Amino acid sequence: MNLRPTRVVVVDDHPMVAEGIEAILESYDDINVVATLSDGQTMIDRLEELSPDVILMDLNMPGLGGLSATEMILELRPATRILVLSMHDSREYISTALSHGARGYVLKDVPTDEIKRAIDSVMAGNRYLCPGAEGALTPSGQDREQLTNREQMVLLQLAQGKSNKQVAEALDISVRTVETHRKNIRRKLGVSSTAELMRYALEHGVLQGTGANF
C-alpha cells in the first residue's frame, strides 16, 4: 500500500487533452497530478523538482518528442514509470515506445478508468498495454525488442573492449547508467554473458558503426 498518493505528470501539447486527463485523475484520492506540461524538454528540466512516480507521455510534440524524452528521463531517474499516451495503435509505434523504456501504452480514446488501471499496473511493477494496443502486438509478439539509440552507442563502446567506467566517461553518463543499459542490451539481444555480447557485436558488424543491423 502506498503511504502517499502516486505523483503523476501529464505531458501533452494539446491543453484540452492534458486538462481532461488531469480532471479524471484528480477524482481519485490515491493520485496527485503534480503538473501538466506541453513538451518533453520542460519535463526533463523539471524532473527533479516534480519527482513524478508516473509520467503520461504523448509521443508527438513540438521540440523534444516523447520517445527521446522517455530515454533521457530514464537515464536521469530509472525508477520513473512512463506510460505512453497516444492516438496511434500501430504495432510499430507501440513496440518502439516499449523498446525506448516505456512501461506501458494507452490509447487516447480508452475509457477513463483505463488510465487509472494503467497507472496502478505500472506502479505495481507490471507492464501495461490497453486492449487496443495489446492486440496490435499479438501477431508478432516474439519479435526481438530493438535497441535504443543510446543502447546502440553503449554496445559500440563495449564492443571496443571498454570497461563500464570507460564507457561512462566516453558518453558522459554514470557507471550505474552504463550497467543498466548493459543489462537491457543483454536482455533484448537474448545473451547472458559478456562473451556472447562480444560475439554478437562481431557477427553483426557493430564495430563498423553504421553498418550494424539493430
C-alpha positions in Angstrom: 0.0 0.0 0.0 1.3 3.5 -0.9 1.6 5.8 2.1 1.2 8.8 -0.2 -0.7 9.5 -3.4 1.0 8.5 -6.7 2.7 11.6 -8.2 1.7 11.9 -11.9 2.7 14.3 -14.6 0.8 14.6 -17.8 2.9 15.7 -20.8 0.8 16.5 -23.9 0.9 19.6 -26.2 -2.9 19.6 -26.5 -4.2 21.6 -23.5 -7.7 20.1 -23.7 -6.3 16.6 -23.6 -4.0 17.3 -20.7 -6.6 19.1 -18.7 -9.2 16.4 -19.4 -6.8 13.7 -18.1 -5.9 15.8 -15.1 -9.6 16.2 -14.2 -10.2 12.5 -14.5 -7.2 11.5 -12.3 -7.8 14.2 -9.7 -11.0 12.4 -8.8 -9.0 9.6 -7.3 -7.8 10.0 -3.8 -4.6 8.0 -4.4 -3.4 10.1 -7.3 -1.9 13.6 -7.3 -1.4 15.2 -10.6 1.6 17.5 -9.8 1.8 19.1 -13.3 0.6 19.2 -16.9 3.3 20.1 -19.3 3.3 20.6 -23.1 6.7 19.2 -24.2 9.4 16.7 -23.4 12.2 19.2 -22.7 10.2 21.0 -20.0 9.5 17.6 -18.4 13.3 16.9 -18.3 14.0 20.4 -16.9 11.5 20.0 -14.1 12.1 16.3 -13.4 13.9 16.6 -10.1 11.6 19.3 -8.9 8.4 17.4 -9.7 9.7 13.9 -8.8 6.9 12.0 -10.6 6.2 8.4 -10.0 4.4 8.1 -13.3 4.6 10.2 -16.4 1.8 10.1 -19.0 3.7 10.9 -22.2 2.4 11.9 -25.6 4.6 10.8 -28.5 4.3 13.6 -31.0 5.1 17.0 -29.5 7.0 20.1 -30.8 10.7 20.2 -29.9 11.7 17.2 -27.9 9.3 14.3 -28.7 8.0 11.6 -26.4 10.5 8.8 -27.4 13.6 10.9 -26.9 12.3 12.4 -23.7 11.5 8.9 -22.3 15.0 7.7 -22.9 16.6 10.8 -21.3 14.2 10.7 -18.3 15.1 7.1 -17.6 18.8 7.9 -17.7 18.2 10.5 -15.1 15.6 8.7 -12.9 15.5 5.0 -13.9 12.7 4.3 -11.4 10.2 6.6 -13.2 7.3 4.7 -14.8 6.5 6.2 -18.2 3.1 5.5 -19.8 2.8 6.5 -23.5 -0.5 8.1 -24.2 -1.2 8.1 -28.0 -3.8 8.0 -30.6 -1.7 5.7 -32.7 -2.4 2.0 -32.4 0.0 0.6 -35.0 2.4 -2.1 -33.9 5.4 0.0 -34.9 4.5 2.8 -32.6 3.8 0.5 -29.7 6.9 -1.7 -30.0 9.1 1.4 -30.5 7.7 3.0 -27.4 8.3 -0.1 -25.3 11.9 -0.5 -26.7 12.7 3.0 -25.5 11.7 2.1 -22.0 8.1 3.0 -21.6 6.3 0.7 -19.1 3.0 0.9 -20.9 1.0 2.2 -23.8 -2.5 3.6 -23.6 -4.6 4.9 -26.4 -6.2 8.3 -26.0 -9.7 7.0 -26.8 -9.8 4.5 -23.9 -12.5 4.7 -21.2 -11.5 7.0 -18.4 -10.9 4.2 -15.8 -8.4 2.5 -18.2 -5.8 5.3 -17.5 -6.2 4.7 -13.7 -5.8 0.9 -14.3 -2.6 1.6 -16.3 -1.1 3.7 -13.6 -1.9 1.2 -10.9 -0.4 -1.6 -13.0 2.9 0.1 -13.7 3.1 1.2 -10.0 2.9 -2.5 -9.1 5.9 -3.2 -11.3 4.0 -4.6 -14.3 3.9 -3.6 -18.0 0.6 -2.4 -19.2 -0.9 -2.4 -22.7 -4.5 -1.3 -23.1 -6.7 -3.8 -25.0 -6.3 -2.0 -28.4 -2.6 -1.7 -28.0 -2.1 -5.3 -26.8 -4.0 -6.5 -29.9 -1.5 -4.7 -32.2 1.4 -6.7 -30.8 -0.2 -10.1 -30.8 0.7 -11.2 -34.4 4.4 -10.8 -33.8 4.8 -10.9 -30.1 8.0 -12.9 -30.3 9.9 -10.2 -32.2 13.1 -9.1 -30.5 12.9 -5.6 -29.0 15.0 -3.0 -30.8 17.9 -1.3 -29.1 17.5 2.4 -28.4 20.0 4.9 -29.9 21.7 5.2 -26.5 21.9 1.4 -26.2 23.5 1.2 -29.6 26.1 3.7 -28.5 26.8 1.7 -25.4 27.1 -1.5 -27.3 29.5 0.1 -29.7 31.7 1.2 -26.8 31.5 -2.3 -25.2 32.4 -4.0 -28.5 35.6 -2.0 -28.5 36.5 -3.7 -25.2 35.9 -0.8 -22.9 35.0 -1.2 -19.3 31.8 0.2 -17.8 33.9 3.1 -16.3 35.5 3.9 -19.7 32.1 3.8 -21.4 30.6 6.1 -18.7 33.5 8.6 -19.3 33.2 8.4 -23.1 29.4 9.0 -23.1 29.4 11.4 -20.1 27.0 9.2 -18.1 27.2 7.4 -14.7 28.7 3.9 -14.3 25.3 2.9 -12.9 23.6 4.1 -16.1 26.0 2.0 -18.2 25.3 -1.0 -16.1 21.5 -0.5 -16.6 22.0 -0.1 -20.4 24.2 -3.2 -20.5 21.6 -5.3 -18.7 18.9 -4.1 -21.1 21.1 -4.8 -24.1 21.7 -8.4 -23.0 18.0 -8.9 -22.3 17.0 -7.5 -25.7 19.6 -9.5 -27.6 19.0 -12.7 -25.6 22.6 -13.1 -24.5 23.6 -14.0 -21.0 27.4 -13.2 -20.8 29.9 -10.6 -21.9 31.5 -13.2 -24.3 28.1 -13.7 -26.1 27.7 -9.9 -26.2 31.1 -9.6 -27.9 30.3 -12.4 -30.3 27.0 -10.7 -31.3 28.9 -7.4 -31.9 31.4 -9.1 -34.2 28.8 -11.1 -36.1 26.5 -8.1 -36.7 29.3 -5.6 -37.7 28.8 -3.4 -34.7 32.4 -2.2 -34.9 31.7 -0.8 -38.3 29.2 1.5 -36.6 26.7 2.5 -39.2 26.7 -1.0 -40.7 25.2 -2.6 -37.7 21.7 -4.0 -38.1 19.9 -3.4 -34.8 
